[in-house]
Amino acid sequence: MDAAYTDALRLNYEEALGHSNALTDHISTDQFSAHYPDAPDWAIGPFERDPSLTFRLEGQWDDPTGVGWTSSAIFNPTMIERGGELHLFYRASPRMESTASRIGHAVRRDGVWHDDPANPVVYPTLDNETLGCEDPKVYEADGRYVLFYNAIRRTAEGETAVDIMGMVSDDLVSWEKIGLVVPLEVSLGWAKGAVVPRDEHGRAVRIGGEYLMYLSEGCGDRPMIGHSDDLVSWTFSEQPYLDLSPLPGTLFEVACAVVRGDDLVLDFFYADEHHDFAAAQAHYSVDAPFTQTGLHRGGPSPGAGCRGSTAAGRSRKAGMLPAESANSIFTRRSRSD
């Protein structure tokens, strides 16, 4: 890591320490996923608090970049099951929703969370990661694991850009970066999502003989779908798949896609008619993964506040937990020394 790269990381970290956003600083799962009135049979949720599942990070990691990096917020998790254990990958940031993020890993075994002593498992090493690595999504396919994450960078014109990157692993512990997943001619300098349909264990599910990836943010506002045979090499095509007009609202991002029997459910969050965060789910058949057949929105639980949630959540239906959705919020305890 040369001096110029280290200086860029240090500058970004200092900028991130000053980040604040009144809307996202106190975002809560109560705000949009605790209540699903008159939910159809295909909907997953609502979600109730389960403090026993909450992961809490204590202390600070060693900083492999040498810029004095620390975190004060952890969020945007992804989870997968292996050998009876839960593996959690999460975003850690100097401030909630700031840049300069890193990605951590924790394992739940025998009812207890253990943070990985090797953390951070993903941190900036490549030229397009100078503004951080964030928002992991992990999947299993054919005994191998693939983790997608967002690399944040600044263009020559000074604009912020986002690339979807990939990593592979045989054991969820040792990872190899494989570079850019969504080509620049597709992302046009900004892409988020990397949502692959999966089952309740985190295994990617083939649909029509292939893996699909729903991209929901960026790409020049084009709805893009990825196609792959191995989760590593992808081709992309424009394909409309989500109609929010009945809500109404403006899409932020699709969080996850869950396959349950013949049902395919996309869980997403958006800005509602009052410009507040809201959650909703869209229904499809695995035989027609781009034909929306239902739409249902969530909201705050009756009488519940919309601020300050720190607990993990669990769906009341069949124990399903779409781990990348807003139903899995957890906390960070700052080091006291």
C-alpha positions as CSV (number, residue, x, y, z in Angstrom):
1,M,0.0,0.0,0.0
2,D,1.8,3.1,-1.2
3,A,1.9,6.5,0.5
4,A,-0.6,8.1,-1.9
5,Y,-3.1,5.4,-1.4
6,T,-2.7,5.6,2.4
7,D,-3.1,9.4,2.3
8,A,-6.4,9.0,0.3
9,L,-7.7,6.5,2.9
10,R,-6.7,8.8,5.7
11,L,-8.4,11.9,4.1
12,N,-11.6,9.9,3.5
13,Y,-11.6,8.6,7.1
14,E,-11.3,12.1,8.4
15,E,-14.2,13.3,6.2
16,A,-16.3,10.3,7.3
17,L,-15.9,11.3,11.0
18,G,-17.8,14.5,10.3
19,H,-20.7,12.7,8.5
20,S,-24.3,13.2,9.8
21,N,-27.7,12.6,8.4
22,A,-30.8,13.3,10.5
23,L,-32.8,10.6,8.6
24,T,-30.4,7.7,8.7
25,D,-28.6,8.4,12.1
26,H,-31.6,6.9,13.9
27,I,-33.1,4.5,11.4
28,S,-35.1,1.7,13.1
29,T,-36.6,-1.6,12.0
30,D,-39.7,-0.4,13.8
31,Q,-40.0,2.3,11.2
32,F,-40.9,0.1,8.3
33,S,-41.0,-3.7,8.9
34,A,-42.8,-4.3,12.2
35,H,-46.3,-4.2,10.9
36,Y,-47.8,-5.9,7.8
37,P,-51.5,-5.2,8.0
38,D,-53.7,-7.8,6.1
39,A,-50.6,-9.5,4.8
40,P,-51.2,-12.0,1.9
41,D,-50.1,-15.6,2.4
42,W,-46.9,-15.1,0.3
43,A,-45.6,-12.2,2.4
44,I,-42.7,-12.7,4.8
45,G,-43.2,-10.9,8.1
46,P,-44.0,-8.8,10.1
47,F,-40.9,-8.9,12.2
48,E,-40.6,-8.9,15.9
49,R,-37.7,-8.1,18.2
50,D,-35.6,-11.0,19.5
51,P,-32.8,-9.6,21.7
52,S,-31.3,-13.0,22.1
53,L,-30.3,-13.0,18.4
54,T,-28.7,-9.5,18.6
55,F,-25.1,-9.2,17.7
56,R,-23.1,-6.5,19.6
57,L,-19.6,-5.6,18.6
58,E,-17.3,-4.5,21.5
59,G,-14.0,-2.8,21.2
60,Q,-12.1,-1.8,18.0
61,W,-10.4,-3.9,15.4
62,D,-6.7,-3.5,14.4
63,D,-6.5,-1.3,11.4
64,P,-4.5,-3.0,8.5
65,T,-4.5,0.3,6.5
66,G,-2.6,2.2,9.2
67,V,-4.8,5.3,9.2
68,G,-6.2,5.0,12.7
69,W,-9.6,3.8,11.5
70,T,-12.3,3.1,14.0
71,S,-16.0,2.5,13.8
72,S,-19.0,3.7,15.8
73,A,-21.9,2.0,13.8
74,I,-22.5,-1.5,12.4
75,F,-25.4,-2.2,10.0
76,N,-26.5,-3.7,6.6
77,P,-25.8,-7.4,7.5
78,T,-25.9,-10.5,5.4
79,M,-26.2,-14.0,6.9
80,I,-25.7,-17.6,5.9
81,E,-25.8,-21.0,7.6
82,R,-23.0,-23.5,7.5
83,G,-22.6,-26.7,9.6
84,G,-25.3,-25.6,12.1
85,E,-23.6,-22.2,12.6
86,L,-24.7,-18.7,11.5
87,H,-22.1,-16.6,9.7
88,L,-22.8,-12.9,9.8
89,F,-21.1,-10.3,7.6
90,Y,-21.7,-6.7,8.3
91,R,-20.7,-3.1,7.5
92,A,-18.8,-1.1,10.0
93,S,-18.4,2.6,9.6
94,P,-16.9,5.6,11.4
95,R,-20.4,7.1,11.4
96,M,-23.8,5.7,10.5
97,E,-24.1,5.6,6.6
98,S,-20.7,7.3,6.2
99,T,-18.1,6.3,3.7
100,A,-14.8,4.8,4.9
101,S,-16.6,1.5,5.7
102,R,-15.1,-1.9,6.2
103,I,-16.7,-5.3,6.4
104,G,-16.6,-7.6,9.5
105,H,-17.5,-11.3,10.1
106,A,-19.0,-13.0,13.2
107,V,-20.1,-16.5,13.9
108,R,-22.9,-17.7,16.1
109,R,-22.3,-21.1,17.6
110,D,-23.9,-22.7,20.7
111,G,-26.1,-19.6,21.0
112,V,-23.2,-17.2,21.4
113,W,-21.8,-14.7,18.8
114,H,-18.1,-14.7,18.3
115,D,-16.5,-11.8,16.3
116,D,-13.8,-12.9,13.9
117,P,-10.3,-12.0,15.2
118,A,-9.2,-11.5,11.6
119,N,-11.6,-8.5,11.1
120,P,-11.9,-6.6,9.0
121,V,-12.3,-9.3,6.4
122,V,-12.9,-6.8,3.7
123,Y,-11.0,-3.4,3.6
124,P,-9.6,-1.2,0.9
125,T,-6.7,-2.6,-1.1
126,L,-7.8,-1.8,-4.7
127,D,-7.8,1.4,-6.6
128,N,-11.6,1.7,-6.7
129,E,-11.9,1.1,-2.9
130,T,-10.4,4.4,-1.5
131,L,-13.8,5.5,-0.2
132,G,-14.5,2.2,1.5
133,C,-16.0,-1.3,1.2
134,E,-19.6,-1.8,2.2
135,D,-22.9,-3.6,2.1
136,P,-22.0,-7.3,1.8
137,K,-24.3,-10.0,0.4
138,V,-23.2,-13.6,0.8
139,Y,-24.4,-16.7,-1.1
140,E,-23.6,-20.4,-1.4
141,A,-23.6,-22.3,-4.6
142,D,-22.2,-25.8,-5.3
143,G,-20.3,-25.9,-2.0
144,R,-18.5,-22.5,-2.7
145,Y,-19.3,-19.1,-1.2
146,V,-19.5,-15.8,-3.0
147,L,-19.6,-12.5,-1.3
148,F,-20.6,-9.3,-3.2
149,Y,-19.8,-5.9,-1.8
150,N,-19.8,-2.2,-2.9
151,A,-16.5,-0.5,-3.6
152,I,-16.8,3.2,-3.2
153,R,-14.4,5.6,-5.1
154,R,-14.1,9.1,-6.4
155,T,-13.9,9.7,-10.1
156,A,-11.4,12.0,-11.8
157,E,-14.2,14.6,-11.9
158,G,-14.6,14.4,-8.2
159,E,-17.9,12.5,-8.3
160,T,-18.7,9.5,-6.0
161,A,-18.9,6.1,-7.8
162,V,-20.0,2.7,-6.7
163,D,-18.8,-0.6,-8.1
164,I,-20.2,-4.1,-7.2
165,M,-17.2,-6.4,-6.4
166,G,-16.9,-10.1,-5.6
167,M,-15.0,-12.4,-3.4
168,V,-14.9,-16.2,-3.2
169,S,-14.2,-18.7,-0.4
170,D,-14.4,-22.4,0.4
171,D,-15.0,-22.0,4.1
172,L,-16.4,-18.4,4.8
173,V,-13.1,-17.6,6.6
174,S,-10.4,-17.2,3.9
175,W,-11.5,-15.0,1.0
176,E,-10.0,-14.0,-2.4
177,K,-11.1,-10.8,-4.1
178,I,-12.1,-11.5,-7.7
179,G,-12.7,-7.9,-8.8
180,L,-15.4,-6.1,-10.7
181,V,-18.7,-8.1,-11.1
182,V,-20.9,-5.5,-12.8
183,P,-19.0,-3.9,-15.8
184,L,-18.8,-0.1,-16.1
185,E,-20.8,-0.2,-19.3
186,V,-23.7,-1.7,-17.3
187,S,-23.3,0.3,-14.0
188,L,-22.4,3.6,-15.7
189,G,-20.4,4.3,-12.6
190,W,-23.1,3.5,-10.0
191,A,-24.7,0.1,-9.2
192,K,-26.0,-1.4,-6.0
193,G,-28.0,-4.5,-5.2
194,A,-26.4,-7.8,-6.1
195,V,-29.6,-9.5,-4.9
196,V,-29.6,-13.2,-5.9
197,P,-32.7,-15.3,-5.1
198,R,-31.8,-17.6,-2.1
199,D,-33.4,-20.1,0.2
200,E,-33.7,-19.8,4.0
201,H,-30.2,-21.3,4.5
202,G,-28.5,-18.7,2.2
203,R,-28.1,-21.0,-0.7
204,A,-28.5,-19.3,-4.1
205,V,-31.4,-20.8,-6.1
206,R,-31.3,-21.4,-9.8
207,I,-34.3,-20.1,-11.7
208,G,-34.8,-21.3,-15.2
209,G,-31.5,-23.2,-14.9
210,E,-29.4,-20.1,-14.0
211,Y,-28.7,-17.7,-11.2
212,L,-30.3,-14.3,-11.4
213,M,-29.1,-11.0,-9.9
214,Y,-31.5,-8.1,-9.4
215,L,-29.8,-4.7,-9.6
216,S,-32.0,-2.0,-8.2
217,E,-30.0,1.2,-7.9
218,G,-27.9,3.0,-10.5
219,C,-27.2,1.7,-14.0
220,G,-28.5,5.0,-15.4
221,D,-32.0,4.2,-13.9
222,R,-32.3,1.1,-16.0
223,P,-33.7,-2.0,-14.3
224,M,-30.9,-4.6,-14.9
225,I,-30.9,-8.3,-14.4
226,G,-27.7,-10.4,-14.2
227,H,-27.4,-14.0,-15.5
228,S,-24.8,-16.5,-14.3
229,D,-24.0,-20.2,-14.2
230,D,-21.5,-20.0,-11.3
231,L,-22.2,-16.7,-9.4
232,V,-18.8,-15.4,-10.5
233,S,-19.1,-14.6,-14.2
234,W,-22.2,-12.5,-15.1
235,T,-23.9,-11.0,-18.1
236,F,-26.5,-8.3,-17.8
237,S,-29.6,-7.2,-19.7
238,E,-32.2,-4.6,-19.2
239,Q,-35.4,-6.1,-17.8
240,P,-38.2,-4.3,-15.9
241,Y,-39.4,-6.2,-12.9
242,L,-40.7,-3.9,-10.2
243,D,-43.8,-1.6,-10.4
244,L,-44.2,0.7,-7.3
245,S,-47.1,2.7,-8.8
246,P,-49.7,1.2,-6.4
247,L,-47.9,2.3,-3.3
248,P,-46.8,5.1,-4.4
249,G,-43.2,5.8,-3.7
250,T,-39.6,5.9,-5.0
251,L,-37.4,2.9,-4.8
252,F,-34.2,3.0,-2.8
253,E,-33.0,-0.5,-3.1
254,V,-34.1,-4.2,-3.2
255,A,-32.7,-5.8,-0.1
256,C,-33.1,-9.5,-0.7
257,A,-35.0,-12.1,-2.7
258,V,-36.4,-15.2,-1.0
259,V,-37.5,-18.4,-2.7
260,R,-40.1,-20.4,-0.8
261,G,-41.7,-23.2,-2.8
262,D,-43.0,-21.7,-6.0
263,D,-43.0,-18.2,-4.5
264,L,-40.3,-15.6,-5.2
265,V,-40.5,-12.6,-2.9
266,L,-38.5,-9.4,-3.3
267,D,-38.1,-7.4,-0.1
268,F,-37.2,-3.7,-0.7
269,F,-37.3,-0.3,0.9
270,Y,-38.3,3.0,-0.6
271,A,-39.3,6.6,0.1
272,D,-43.1,6.7,0.6
273,E,-45.5,9.5,-0.3
274,H,-44.3,11.4,2.8
275,H,-40.6,10.9,1.9
276,D,-40.1,8.6,4.9
277,F,-38.4,5.2,4.8
278,A,-40.9,2.4,4.1
279,A,-40.6,-1.3,3.4
280,A,-42.6,-3.5,1.0
281,Q,-42.5,-6.9,-0.7
282,A,-43.3,-7.9,-4.2
283,H,-44.5,-11.4,-5.3
284,Y,-43.5,-13.4,-8.3
285,S,-43.5,-17.0,-9.4
286,V,-40.2,-18.8,-9.9
287,D,-41.6,-19.7,-13.3
288,A,-42.0,-16.0,-14.1
289,P,-39.4,-14.1,-12.1
290,F,-40.0,-10.7,-13.7
291,T,-43.8,-10.7,-13.7
292,Q,-45.0,-9.0,-10.5
293,T,-48.2,-10.6,-9.3
294,G,-48.5,-8.9,-5.9
295,L,-47.3,-5.9,-3.8
296,H,-47.6,-5.4,-0.1
297,R,-46.2,-2.7,2.1
298,G,-45.0,-2.8,5.7
299,G,-44.9,-0.1,8.3
300,P,-44.4,0.8,12.0
301,S,-46.0,-1.4,14.6
302,P,-49.0,0.3,16.2
303,G,-47.9,2.6,19.0
304,A,-44.2,2.0,18.3
305,G,-41.7,4.7,17.8
306,C,-39.6,5.0,14.6
307,R,-36.3,5.7,16.2
308,G,-33.5,3.9,18.0
309,S,-34.0,0.2,17.3
310,T,-31.0,-2.0,18.1
311,A,-32.6,-5.5,18.2
312,A,-32.5,-8.2,15.7
313,G,-35.8,-9.4,14.2
314,R,-37.4,-12.6,13.2
315,S,-40.3,-13.2,10.9
316,R,-43.4,-14.6,12.6
317,K,-43.9,-16.8,9.5
318,A,-42.0,-20.1,9.4
319,G,-38.8,-18.6,11.0
320,M,-37.8,-17.0,7.7
321,L,-35.2,-14.2,8.1
322,P,-34.3,-12.3,4.9
323,A,-30.9,-11.3,6.4
324,E,-30.2,-8.4,4.2
325,S,-33.5,-6.7,4.9
326,A,-34.2,-4.1,7.5
327,N,-35.3,-6.8,9.9
328,S,-31.8,-7.5,11.2
329,I,-30.5,-4.4,13.0
330,F,-27.8,-4.8,15.5
331,T,-25.6,-2.7,17.8
332,R,-22.1,-1.5,18.4
333,R,-20.6,-0.7,21.8
334,S,-17.9,1.8,21.7
335,R,-14.7,0.9,23.5
336,S,-14.6,2.6,26.9
337,D,-10.8,2.9,27.3
